[in-house]
């Protein structure tokens, strides 16, 4: 993993979160996502094969209704790092539209929809859902949501609305 990109991401995200009103939506224990967003994440994951893809979900009233594709700056099939410029653009757009940051998402092209050790190690924002799209079974993609708090994984329900 490129250490400069990792440092930039670690430094930029806290500043971005100040500008996004994520707190209101993040107090829920289940994540509501529109069917179109689920389909969009799966489509992006398939298009990105064999690499991991990533992005941001935003919305209002506890429902994720906007998907921001963000380039994987690492171009890797086993880990991801959101491109800092694209991540900043997405989060500024969320703020400009008065939307809440709902989740960070990424894919596991050849692994289950469960946070990896790296996902846990890099989970710095427990108030934001982590959504993982698994293509381990390409004809049966799996989408799961989690919260990662103090390095502990808490599966959360996804309600498709």
C-alpha positions as CSV (number, residue, x, y, z in Angstrom):
1,X,0.0,0.0,0.0
2,X,1.4,3.4,-0.9
3,X,2.2,5.1,2.4
4,X,1.7,8.6,1.0
5,X,-1.8,7.8,-0.1
6,X,-2.6,6.1,3.2
7,X,-1.3,9.1,5.2
8,X,-3.3,11.5,3.0
9,X,-6.5,9.5,3.5
10,X,-6.0,9.4,7.3
11,X,-5.4,13.1,7.4
12,X,-8.2,14.1,5.0
13,X,-11.0,11.9,6.3
14,X,-11.4,13.6,9.7
15,X,-11.5,17.0,8.1
16,X,-14.1,15.7,5.6
17,X,-16.3,14.2,8.3
18,X,-16.4,17.6,10.0
19,X,-18.1,19.0,6.9
20,X,-20.6,16.1,6.4
21,X,-23.5,15.7,8.7
22,X,-23.1,12.0,9.3
23,X,-24.1,11.8,13.0
24,X,-27.8,12.0,12.5
25,X,-28.0,9.0,10.3
26,X,-25.3,6.9,12.0
27,X,-27.2,6.3,15.2
28,X,-29.3,3.5,13.6
29,X,-28.4,-0.1,13.9
30,X,-29.6,-1.2,10.5
31,X,-28.8,0.4,7.1
32,X,-31.6,1.1,4.7
33,X,-30.4,1.1,1.1
34,X,-32.5,1.5,-2.1
35,X,-32.5,-1.5,-4.5
36,X,-30.9,0.8,-7.1
37,X,-27.9,1.4,-4.8
38,X,-27.5,-2.3,-4.1
39,X,-27.6,-3.0,-7.8
40,X,-25.1,-0.2,-8.5
41,X,-22.6,-1.5,-6.0
42,X,-22.8,-5.0,-7.5
43,X,-22.5,-3.7,-11.0
44,X,-19.4,-1.6,-10.0
45,X,-17.9,-4.7,-8.3
46,X,-18.4,-6.8,-11.4
47,X,-17.1,-4.1,-13.7
48,X,-14.0,-3.8,-11.5
49,X,-13.0,-7.5,-11.5
50,X,-10.5,-8.7,-10.6
51,X,-9.7,-5.6,-8.6
52,X,-11.4,-4.3,-5.4
53,X,-13.7,-1.4,-5.9
54,X,-14.8,1.2,-3.4
55,X,-17.0,4.2,-2.8
56,X,-19.3,6.2,-0.5
57,X,-23.0,6.0,0.2
58,X,-25.0,9.1,1.2
59,X,-28.6,9.8,1.9
60,X,-31.2,11.3,4.3
61,X,-33.5,9.9,7.0
62,X,-31.3,6.8,7.5
63,X,-31.7,5.6,3.9
64,X,-28.7,5.4,1.6
65,X,-29.9,6.8,-1.8
66,X,-26.8,8.2,-3.4
67,X,-23.7,6.2,-4.5
68,X,-20.4,7.8,-5.2
69,X,-17.9,5.6,-7.0
70,X,-14.4,6.3,-5.9
71,X,-11.3,4.9,-7.6
72,X,-9.2,2.4,-5.8
73,X,-5.9,4.2,-5.8
74,X,-4.1,0.9,-5.1
75,X,-5.5,-0.9,-8.2
76,X,-5.4,-4.2,-6.2
77,X,-7.5,-7.3,-5.9
78,X,-6.8,-7.8,-2.2
79,X,-7.1,-4.3,-0.7
80,X,-8.3,-0.8,-1.5
81,X,-7.5,2.8,-0.8
82,X,-9.9,5.5,-1.8
83,X,-8.4,8.0,-4.1
84,X,-8.1,11.0,-1.8
85,X,-9.2,13.6,-4.4
86,X,-12.2,11.7,-5.4
87,X,-13.1,11.0,-1.8
88,X,-12.9,14.6,-1.0
89,X,-15.0,15.5,-4.0
90,X,-17.7,13.0,-3.0
91,X,-17.8,14.2,0.6
92,X,-18.0,17.9,-0.4
93,X,-20.9,17.0,-2.7
94,X,-22.7,15.2,0.1
95,X,-22.3,18.4,2.2
96,X,-23.4,20.7,-0.6
97,X,-26.5,18.6,-1.1
98,X,-27.3,18.4,2.7
99,X,-26.9,14.7,2.7
100,X,-25.6,12.4,5.4
101,X,-22.6,10.2,5.0
102,X,-24.1,6.7,5.4
103,X,-21.4,4.2,4.6
104,X,-18.0,3.4,3.0
105,X,-18.2,0.4,0.7
106,X,-15.8,-1.9,-1.1
107,X,-15.7,-5.3,-2.7
108,X,-14.1,-8.6,-2.0
109,X,-13.7,-10.1,-5.5
110,X,-12.7,-13.6,-4.2
111,X,-13.5,-13.5,-0.5
112,X,-16.6,-13.6,1.6
113,X,-18.5,-10.4,2.6
114,X,-16.8,-10.2,6.0
115,X,-14.2,-7.6,7.1
116,X,-10.6,-8.6,6.5
117,X,-7.9,-8.0,9.1
118,X,-6.9,-5.0,7.0
119,X,-10.5,-3.7,7.0
120,X,-10.6,-3.9,10.8
121,X,-7.2,-2.3,11.2
122,X,-8.2,0.7,8.9
123,X,-11.7,1.2,10.3
124,X,-11.3,4.6,11.9
125,X,-14.9,5.8,12.0
126,X,-17.2,3.5,14.1
127,X,-20.2,5.8,13.4
128,X,-20.1,5.0,9.6
129,X,-21.3,1.7,8.2
130,X,-18.9,-0.5,6.3
131,X,-20.6,-2.3,3.4
132,X,-18.8,-5.2,1.6
133,X,-19.9,-6.6,-1.7
134,X,-18.6,-10.2,-2.2
135,X,-18.3,-11.8,-5.6
136,X,-16.9,-15.1,-4.2
137,X,-19.9,-16.7,-6.0
138,X,-20.2,-14.4,-9.0
139,X,-23.8,-15.4,-9.8
140,X,-24.9,-14.9,-6.2
141,X,-23.3,-11.6,-5.0
142,X,-23.5,-11.0,-1.3
143,X,-23.8,-7.5,0.2
144,X,-23.4,-7.1,4.0
145,X,-23.1,-4.2,6.4
146,X,-21.0,-3.9,9.5
147,X,-19.9,-1.5,12.1
148,X,-16.3,-1.9,13.3
149,X,-15.8,-0.5,16.8
150,X,-12.6,-0.8,18.8
151,X,-11.4,-3.5,16.3
152,X,-14.6,-5.6,16.9
153,X,-16.9,-6.5,14.0
154,X,-20.6,-6.0,14.5
155,X,-22.8,-7.3,11.6
156,X,-25.7,-5.0,10.8
157,X,-28.9,-5.6,8.9
158,X,-29.4,-4.2,5.5
159,X,-33.0,-3.3,4.7
160,X,-33.7,-2.9,1.0
161,X,-36.3,-0.2,0.5
